[in-house]
């Protein structure tokens, strides 16, 4: 729970439309709206959803989502994450794919609350690392992450294969 009465929980299947809406808002903020190809159908199929009657039970899926509800009752933020693994530590970790708090709800500690939930998940699974990426131009977020003690990994370069390149690589 956040300090002002906000609550955090894992998303259920019924939350998929809200998750998709938050993804679109994040993409707009990151100036990448045209890059979103996710649909409710895809998110329903690929995300792991908590069982509303037994919140510790999850459907099969590739990622989980924490949702943050403000005291006013609005879902105003999310942290979408998945598990990774470190060969050097020999234990799992969590990769935070997306963190988003709607602009009207920022500066209330909600981003920190969502990241803390992810950190608790790392500890719960016996992991050693919580990792995420941030766009180089996003100075407000970079400053926020630094205030939490996060360190930039300047010695690593992010790489990606997608589209035609991925298909060629898979041949």
C-alpha positions as CSV (number, residue, x, y, z in Angstrom):
1,X,0.0,0.0,0.0
2,X,1.2,3.5,-0.8
3,X,1.5,6.1,1.9
4,X,-1.7,7.9,1.0
5,X,-4.0,4.9,0.9
6,X,-3.4,3.9,-2.7
7,X,-3.4,0.1,-3.2
8,X,-1.4,-2.2,-5.4
9,X,-2.3,-5.6,-6.8
10,X,-1.6,-8.0,-9.6
11,X,-3.8,-7.6,-12.6
12,X,-6.6,-10.0,-13.5
13,X,-7.9,-10.9,-16.9
14,X,-10.6,-8.3,-16.4
15,X,-7.9,-5.6,-16.2
16,X,-6.6,-6.2,-19.8
17,X,-8.5,-3.1,-21.3
18,X,-7.0,-0.9,-18.5
19,X,-3.5,-2.3,-19.1
20,X,-3.8,-1.7,-22.9
21,X,-5.0,1.9,-22.2
22,X,-2.0,2.5,-19.9
23,X,0.3,1.1,-22.6
24,X,-1.1,3.5,-25.1
25,X,-0.6,6.4,-22.7
26,X,3.0,5.4,-22.0
27,X,3.7,5.1,-25.8
28,X,2.2,8.6,-26.3
29,X,4.5,9.9,-23.5
30,X,7.5,8.2,-25.1
31,X,6.6,9.6,-28.5
32,X,6.1,6.1,-29.9
33,X,2.3,5.7,-30.3
34,X,2.6,4.1,-33.8
35,X,4.8,1.3,-32.3
36,X,2.1,-0.2,-30.2
37,X,0.7,-3.3,-31.8
38,X,-0.7,-4.9,-28.6
39,X,-4.4,-5.7,-28.6
40,X,-6.7,-6.9,-25.8
41,X,-6.7,-10.3,-27.4
42,X,-2.9,-10.5,-27.4
43,X,-2.6,-9.3,-23.9
44,X,-5.2,-11.7,-22.7
45,X,-3.3,-14.6,-24.3
46,X,0.2,-13.6,-23.4
47,X,0.1,-12.0,-19.9
48,X,-0.1,-14.0,-16.7
49,X,-3.3,-12.9,-14.9
50,X,-4.0,-13.3,-11.1
51,X,-7.1,-15.2,-10.2
52,X,-9.4,-12.7,-8.5
53,X,-10.7,-15.4,-6.1
54,X,-7.1,-16.6,-5.3
55,X,-4.7,-13.8,-6.0
56,X,-1.6,-16.0,-5.5
57,X,-2.7,-18.2,-8.4
58,X,-1.8,-17.1,-11.9
59,X,-2.8,-18.1,-15.4
60,X,0.1,-19.2,-17.7
61,X,1.7,-16.2,-19.4
62,X,5.0,-14.4,-20.1
63,X,4.7,-11.3,-17.9
64,X,2.7,-10.1,-14.9
65,X,1.4,-6.6,-14.2
66,X,1.1,-4.7,-10.9
67,X,-1.7,-2.1,-11.0
68,X,-1.9,0.8,-8.6
69,X,-5.2,2.2,-7.6
70,X,-5.4,5.8,-6.2
71,X,-7.5,6.5,-3.1
72,X,-10.1,8.0,-5.4
73,X,-10.6,4.5,-6.9
74,X,-8.9,5.1,-10.3
75,X,-6.3,2.7,-11.6
76,X,-3.5,5.2,-12.3
77,X,-0.4,3.2,-12.8
78,X,1.2,0.0,-13.7
79,X,4.5,-2.0,-13.6
80,X,4.7,-4.8,-16.2
81,X,7.5,-7.2,-15.4
82,X,8.8,-10.7,-16.2
83,X,11.4,-13.0,-14.7
84,X,14.9,-13.2,-16.1
85,X,18.0,-15.2,-15.0
86,X,21.6,-14.4,-14.3
87,X,24.2,-17.0,-15.1
88,X,26.7,-15.1,-13.0
89,X,24.6,-15.1,-9.8
90,X,22.9,-18.4,-10.6
91,X,19.5,-17.0,-9.5
92,X,16.5,-15.3,-11.1
93,X,15.6,-11.7,-11.2
94,X,12.9,-9.4,-12.5
95,X,13.0,-7.2,-15.6
96,X,10.7,-4.2,-15.4
97,X,9.4,-3.8,-18.9
98,X,7.2,-0.8,-18.4
99,X,6.5,1.5,-15.5
100,X,3.9,4.1,-16.0
101,X,1.9,6.5,-13.7
102,X,-0.6,8.8,-15.3
103,X,0.5,12.5,-15.2
104,X,-2.3,13.6,-12.9
105,X,-1.1,11.1,-10.3
106,X,2.7,11.8,-10.4
107,X,4.6,13.3,-7.5
108,X,2.6,11.2,-5.0
109,X,5.2,8.4,-4.6
110,X,3.3,6.0,-6.8
111,X,6.2,5.2,-9.1
112,X,8.3,4.4,-6.1
113,X,5.5,2.2,-4.8
114,X,5.4,0.2,-8.0
115,X,9.2,-0.2,-8.2
116,X,9.2,-1.3,-4.5
117,X,6.6,-4.0,-5.4
118,X,8.9,-5.3,-8.1
119,X,11.9,-5.2,-5.7
120,X,9.8,-7.2,-3.2
121,X,9.0,-9.7,-6.0
122,X,12.8,-10.1,-6.6
123,X,13.3,-10.8,-2.9
124,X,10.3,-13.2,-2.8
125,X,11.7,-15.4,-5.6
126,X,15.2,-15.4,-4.1
127,X,16.6,-13.2,-6.8
128,X,19.4,-10.7,-6.9
129,X,18.5,-8.1,-9.5
130,X,15.8,-5.8,-10.6
131,X,16.6,-4.4,-14.0
132,X,15.0,-2.0,-16.5
133,X,15.7,0.4,-19.3
134,X,15.0,4.1,-19.7
135,X,15.1,6.3,-22.8
136,X,18.2,8.4,-22.8
137,X,16.2,11.6,-23.3
138,X,13.9,11.0,-20.3
139,X,15.8,13.0,-17.7
140,X,12.9,13.2,-15.2
141,X,12.7,9.4,-15.1
142,X,16.5,9.0,-15.0
143,X,16.7,11.4,-12.1
144,X,13.9,9.6,-10.3
145,X,15.6,6.2,-10.7
146,X,18.9,7.6,-9.5
147,X,17.1,8.9,-6.4
148,X,16.1,5.3,-5.7
149,X,19.7,4.1,-5.9
150,X,19.5,2.7,-9.4
151,X,22.8,2.7,-11.3
152,X,23.2,3.3,-15.0
153,X,24.8,0.4,-16.9
154,X,26.9,2.5,-19.3
155,X,29.3,-0.4,-20.1
156,X,26.4,-2.4,-21.7
157,X,24.8,-1.8,-25.0
158,X,21.2,-2.8,-25.6
159,X,20.7,-4.9,-28.7
160,X,17.6,-6.2,-30.5
161,X,16.7,-8.3,-33.5
162,X,13.1,-7.8,-34.8
163,X,11.1,-7.8,-38.0
164,X,12.8,-9.1,-41.1
165,X,16.2,-9.4,-39.3
166,X,14.6,-11.7,-36.7
167,X,13.1,-13.9,-39.3
168,X,16.4,-14.2,-41.2
169,X,18.2,-15.0,-38.0
170,X,15.6,-17.7,-37.2
171,X,16.2,-19.5,-40.6
